[in-house]
Amino acid sequence: MRAIRNGFQSRGFFLKSFVKKVLGLNIPDYKLEEAEVFREYTIENGRRIDIVIRSEGLFIPIEVKIWSGDRNEQCKDYYDEAKKHDADAKIFYLTPSGKLPSPESSDGVPAESMKCVSFENDIYDWISYCIGQPEVISNVLLREVLMQFAATIKKFTEQTKEEKLTMEIANIINQSTENLKTAGEIVSALGTALQTRLFDTVKKCWNKIIHL
């Protein structure tokens, strides 16, 4: 496991605002001032929690899922580890849209001890909030990195939505032969329409050229 450190004086601001605005936790400043942030935090069974915020009596596990699926009892194992260090521990599940983990991963974790957060809303809103604090984010390079991060979040969450819609359409089409036939007819009609439109456009452009 590796503790994440940086030289910016605003480190405390980032951690405190992240815990409050993204995780929705009200934790005393003194606990966060002594906290370390770990990446790939290894627990007893060899599993690794993506992000852990830890200090005396505080243990916040954050599982990040973008493309990969859940493993059996993954969230349960992380929750059990957190309870060893923090009696009030919760587990946070971060995904593009804020979806729930699978039952196979989270069975045994009390509903009130599981919170789903999203890149699309929670992380994006937090980054936007940070960018809007020039008195804290005075480093030009850091500000530019945050702006690029916000733009990347927007881009990949929109892409995820499009992929989800494509899968939903494909599932509907595959439900019956009639749906498949109808889809084929629609595609064929669209193709003809596009060809006609393309031909008309080329024709108009050509007419303009020959009359120059």
C-alpha positions as a printed NumPy array, in Angstrom:
array([[  0.   ,   0.   ,   0.   ],
       [  1.172,   3.513,  -0.702],
       [  0.302,   6.664,   1.181],
       [ -0.471,   9.584,  -1.129],
       [  1.305,  12.801,  -0.23 ],
       [  1.858,  16.092,  -2.013],
       [  3.582,  19.41 ,  -1.385],
       [  0.6  ,  21.719,  -1.877],
       [ -0.464,  23.658,   1.201],
       [ -4.042,  23.091,   0.083],
       [ -3.853,  19.355,   0.831],
       [ -6.005,  19.808,   3.944],
       [ -8.594,  21.711,   1.928],
       [ -8.864,  18.932,  -0.669],
       [ -9.203,  16.158,   1.889],
       [-11.691,  18.012,   4.082],
       [-13.847,  19.14 ,   1.17 ],
       [-13.74 ,  15.643,  -0.39 ],
       [-14.864,  13.976,   2.83 ],
       [-17.664,  16.498,   3.331],
       [-18.932,  17.082,  -0.209],
       [-18.361,  13.685,  -1.845],
       [-18.672,  11.275,   1.079],
       [-21.149,  13.376,   3.075],
       [-19.31 ,  12.808,   6.363],
       [-18.982,  15.31 ,   9.195],
       [-15.583,  14.464,  10.661],
       [-13.676,  16.726,  13.074],
       [-10.813,  18.611,  11.445],
       [ -8.228,  17.231,  13.869],
       [ -8.864,  13.674,  12.657],
       [ -8.444,  14.671,   9.023],
       [ -5.345,  16.758,   9.729],
       [ -3.616,  13.599,  10.943],
       [ -5.096,  11.363,   8.232],
       [ -3.162,   9.504,   5.564],
       [ -4.596,   8.594,   2.182],
       [ -3.613,   5.167,   0.871],
       [ -3.887,   3.715,  -2.6  ],
       [ -4.147,  -0.072,  -3.035],
       [ -4.498,  -0.725,   0.71 ],
       [ -3.819,  -4.446,   1.323],
       [ -5.945,  -6.313,   3.871],
       [ -5.397,  -9.702,   5.525],
       [ -6.838, -11.896,   2.765],
       [ -4.661, -10.231,   0.146],
       [ -7.393,  -8.082,  -1.342],
       [ -6.6  ,  -4.426,  -1.954],
       [ -8.948,  -1.523,  -1.302],
       [ -8.593,   1.128,  -4.014],
       [ -8.513,   4.117,  -1.634],
       [ -8.386,   4.307,   2.157],
       [ -8.453,   7.443,   4.315],
       [ -7.085,   6.512,   7.727],
       [ -6.186,   8.101,  11.04 ],
       [ -6.623,   7.165,  14.698],
       [-10.157,   5.724,  15.051],
       [-10.977,   6.549,  11.432],
       [-10.987,   4.168,   8.473],
       [-12.777,   5.092,   5.228],
       [-12.613,   2.489,   2.429],
       [-13.508,   3.594,  -1.095],
       [-13.948,   1.007,  -3.842],
       [-13.684,   2.454,  -7.362],
       [-15.408,   0.608, -10.209],
       [-15.31 ,   1.97 , -13.743],
       [-15.121,  -0.953, -16.167],
       [-14.416,  -4.004, -13.982],
       [-17.068,  -6.077, -12.22 ],
       [-17.434,  -7.023,  -8.568],
       [-15.85 , -10.04 ,  -6.94 ],
       [-17.645, -12.257,  -4.46 ],
       [-17.778, -10.729,  -0.972],
       [-15.478,  -7.898,  -2.055],
       [-17.405,  -5.054,  -0.393],
       [-18.168,  -7.29 ,   2.605],
       [-14.453,  -7.967,   3.157],
       [-13.647,  -4.253,   2.924],
       [-16.42 ,  -3.401,   5.368],
       [-15.224,  -6.048,   7.849],
       [-11.688,  -4.64 ,   7.65 ],
       [-12.966,  -1.097,   8.226],
       [-14.921,  -2.171,  11.332],
       [-11.693,  -3.377,  12.934],
       [-10.412,   0.209,  12.955],
       [-13.582,   2.291,  13.135],
       [-16.773,   1.27 ,  14.951],
       [-18.828,   3.66 ,  12.778],
       [-17.2  ,   2.675,   9.5  ],
       [-19.011,   2.814,   6.178],
       [-17.91 ,   1.63 ,   2.769],
       [-18.106,   3.941,  -0.24 ],
       [-18.695,   2.589,  -3.738],
       [-17.592,   4.97 ,  -6.477],
       [-18.759,   4.373, -10.07 ],
       [-19.449,   6.567, -13.114],
       [-23.189,   6.83 , -12.355],
       [-23.426,   5.867,  -8.676],
       [-24.836,   2.372,  -9.166],
       [-25.136,  -0.235,  -6.408],
       [-22.611,  -3.056,  -6.038],
       [-23.758,  -6.583,  -6.858],
       [-25.429,  -8.635,  -4.1  ],
       [-22.595, -11.16 ,  -4.397],
       [-20.171,  -8.429,  -3.368],
       [-22.206,  -6.568,  -0.743],
       [-24.289,  -9.242,   1.045],
       [-23.645,  -8.828,   4.756],
       [-23.019,  -5.078,   4.591],
       [-25.84 ,  -3.168,   6.352],
       [-27.672,  -0.813,   3.984],
       [-26.915,   2.179,   6.219],
       [-23.192,   1.344,   6.058],
       [-22.998,   1.392,   2.258],
       [-23.004,   4.625,   0.278],
       [-22.815,   4.875,  -3.514],
       [-21.17 ,   7.938,  -5.028],
       [-20.622,   8.891,  -8.659],
       [-18.037,  10.55 , -10.871],
       [-20.891,  12.093, -12.86 ],
       [-22.336,  14.089,  -9.961],
       [-20.389,  13.82 ,  -6.7  ],
       [-16.814,  13.944,  -8.004],
       [-17.617,  16.441, -10.768],
       [-19.4  ,  18.778,  -8.341],
       [-16.501,  18.539,  -5.887],
       [-13.906,  19.326,  -8.562],
       [-16.032,  22.246,  -9.768],
       [-16.264,  23.521,  -6.191],
       [-12.475,  23.309,  -5.799],
       [-11.887,  25.183,  -9.056],
       [-14.163,  27.922,  -7.754],
       [-11.93 ,  28.571,  -4.73 ],
       [ -9.102,  30.733,  -6.206],
       [ -7.977,  31.854,  -2.768],
       [ -7.156,  28.198,  -2.013],
       [ -6.232,  26.899,  -5.476],
       [ -3.66 ,  29.574,  -6.258],
       [ -1.295,  27.246,  -8.138],
       [ -1.932,  27.745, -11.88 ],
       [ -0.766,  24.238, -12.839],
       [ -2.972,  22.616, -10.206],
       [ -5.968,  24.621, -11.36 ],
       [ -5.375,  23.533, -14.972],
       [ -5.124,  19.881, -13.902],
       [ -8.44 ,  20.169, -12.057],
       [-10.121,  21.709, -15.094],
       [ -8.822,  18.898, -17.322],
       [-10.008,  16.342, -14.771],
       [-13.507,  17.856, -14.763],
       [-13.598,  17.798, -18.578],
       [-12.478,  14.152, -18.612],
       [-15.216,  13.179, -16.159],
       [-17.835,  14.837, -18.368],
       [-16.517,  13.054, -21.433],
       [-16.331,   9.536, -20.054],
       [-19.657,   9.691, -18.161],
       [-21.413,  10.779, -21.361],
       [-19.686,   7.935, -23.205],
       [-20.841,   5.496, -20.533],
       [-24.441,   6.686, -20.964],
       [-24.223,   6.175, -24.731],
       [-22.821,   2.663, -24.298],
       [-25.583,   1.808, -21.824],
       [-28.252,   3.067, -24.247],
       [-26.699,   1.022, -27.067],
       [-26.839,  -2.128, -24.919],
       [-30.463,  -1.447, -23.96 ],
       [-31.426,  -1.037, -27.633],
       [-29.553,  -4.225, -28.545],
       [-31.359,  -6.16 , -25.801],
       [-34.748,  -4.93 , -27.046],
       [-33.905,  -5.891, -30.637],
       [-32.798,  -9.37 , -29.564],
       [-36.015, -10.076, -27.669],
       [-37.84 , -11.338, -30.768],
       [-37.495, -12.036, -34.47 ],
       [-40.083,  -9.335, -35.159],
       [-37.968,  -6.736, -33.328],
       [-34.917,  -7.81 , -35.298],
       [-36.819,  -7.554, -38.597],
       [-38.184,  -4.112, -37.691],
       [-34.715,  -2.885, -36.729],
       [-33.381,  -4.08 , -40.084],
       [-36.119,  -2.205, -41.938],
       [-35.374,   0.979, -39.962],
       [-31.655,   0.732, -40.669],
       [-32.348,   0.138, -44.365],
       [-34.709,   3.127, -44.538],
       [-32.204,   5.347, -42.741],
       [-29.491,   4.224, -45.117],
       [-31.623,   5.131, -48.125],
       [-32.51 ,   8.491, -46.59 ],
       [-28.865,   9.265, -45.868],
       [-27.829,   8.304, -49.379],
       [-30.535,  10.566, -50.851],
       [-29.521,  13.434, -48.591],
       [-25.854,  12.933, -49.427],
       [-26.641,  12.886, -53.156],
       [-28.664,  16.116, -52.858],
       [-25.85 ,  17.805, -50.944],
       [-23.239,  16.772, -53.502],
       [-25.521,  17.936, -56.315],
       [-25.997,  21.374, -54.713],
       [-22.256,  21.747, -54.145],
       [-21.551,  20.731, -57.745],
       [-24.059,  23.263, -59.077],
       [-22.361,  25.996, -57.089],
       [-18.974,  24.978, -58.43 ],
       [-19.967,  24.941, -62.108],
       [-21.61 ,  28.352, -61.776],
       [-18.557,  30.034, -60.282]])
